[in-house]
Amino acid sequence: MNKSIALALGLILSVVFIPAQTFDKMAPQGFDVERKESPHGKIDTITYESKTVGTQRRALVYTPPGFKKKIQYPVLYLLHGIGGDEKEWFRNGTPQIILDNLYAQGKLTPMIVVLPNGRAMKDDRAIGDIMSKDKVEAFATFEKDLLNDLIPFIEKKYPVKKERENRAIAGLSMGGGQTLNFGLENIDKFAWVGGFSSAPNTKESQELLPEPTKANELKLLWISCGDQDRLMPFSRRTSDYLAQNNIPHIFYVEPGGHDFKVWKNDLYLFSQLLFKNIDQQAISAQLRSE
């Protein structure tokens, strides 16, 4: 075979197969350990006016290593669980370290990550009876706060791309339910949706997505849950509905329960797919393989 033809064929095959081969099913050891020699992103606390709640609210914002104000970035909104607040991911999930390490390996599209408080009420602290009616309802109210107050604030303060193709939402547990509820009800606002171990606040499938084919507009629909998690039925219910309606999505069942070991792994995998041209079917097949 002519050497030039062989070289060209090798390049084509590498483009087709390398992305699948290098997509880990599980985060490698040390993925969440800080490497001082690597460039670091920055975490800031911001305060925004919430007309929905009628008060000033806080969120954390992660900007990537090498962040430049002259460059526009896509945005991921990353939501916490029922017992957390805007600092839960930061304290227990160390997203800044996970993402820093992925950037150092060249595995991420540069993005801004917003960590909001998903309990949209005047006293939004995770104290007292976190299951009380008003606090649970506040997680549903957050949809208006997110769409009408937080996103416009971020898009005014930070150099971000404003098209739906450049906006992602993901979350764990209660935040996973919020993610599926908000993301699938607002496909005109989000093109990338990731529910990690979604909680019982996840709406019934027909209410969640009454027009299933609408979800074909998503770039990525990710649903994951630990195989020992008692909340598995809520993720499986949604995935089954999507499968019955031939909606492309990734349903990833991973080892573990309802904890940050699982959710950190989810973030490690999910973040690598964002804002890229991906084949959900191929990735899903790989994650299901032994």
Beta strands, then each sheet from edge to edge (+ up, - down):
strand 1: 42-50
strand 2: 55-63
strand 3: 75-79
strand 4: 112-116
strand 5: 167-172
strand 6: 192-196
strand 7: 220-226
strand 8: 250-254
sheet 1: 1+ 2- 4+ 3+ 5+ 6+ 7+ 8+
end
